[in-house]
């Protein structure tokens, strides 16, 4: 018999439709044990009430377990999938809300949440944290291979700037009038924007109107005053992006240039990419 119009006298609850040993119950149980105060603090109390961050975290974790990464697909699952409906208590968040939760709210506190899960695994005796195995793989970035910034090149450029500045300073001092000479020359081993600007101003003051100064030297002094401070500021910003890396991509600053595996022509090329590493014990990921 098949009758779609047959009504339930006592409709079942969603709780009854979820098997006791279903993975969605594990996700729910683990997140209920976590301290989510840092995540809750990421929300403002002003404006329209938000979806509860605990509910959003449960949905996000289960979606990733289910290989569902698209925010539109997660929204669709919250509307149609009984497991997601049970986790969210039948609330349906818009895909934009899910995207903001993932990229803004969760970003800064995820490490802390991950650490709590690892400690919970240790507390339950599932991991001992005594023998941990780490492995990694290189994943190529979508950035172009000609968008590189090299740390050694930045270092060379800054050294070249310091050398040119020192040469101009010595030249200016050699032709300076007695009242313009400076007995304590600046230290050019480490240059910064402020030092370059002050030195350039002093050089310009000495060369301006000095009959001994060549037009070539005056032009070089103008070039230093105009370009060196801005270039130095740019190099310092690039060094901050580099951190302790040797290179990065201009269009994808998180990507570092590294030698990828050889292709079918036996060409091992330097390309922008990521060296993604995870540490595990008994198939539980303990660090990333």
Secondary structure, DSSP 4 states (H G I P E B T S, - for coil): ---TTPPPSSPPPHHHHS-TT-HHHHHHHHHHTS--HHHHHTS-SSSSPPPPHHHHHHHHHHHHHTT---HHHHHHHHHH-HHHHHHHTT----HHHHHHIIIIITTTTHHHHHHHHHHHHHHTTS--SSS-EEEEEEEE-SS-TT-EEEHHHHHHHHHHHHHHHHHHHHHHHHH--GGG--SSPPP-SS--HHHHHHHHHHHHHHHTT-TTS-HHHHHHHHHIIIIIHHHHHHHHHHHHHHTT-SEEESS-TT-EEEEPPP-TT----EEEEEEEEEEEETTEEEE-
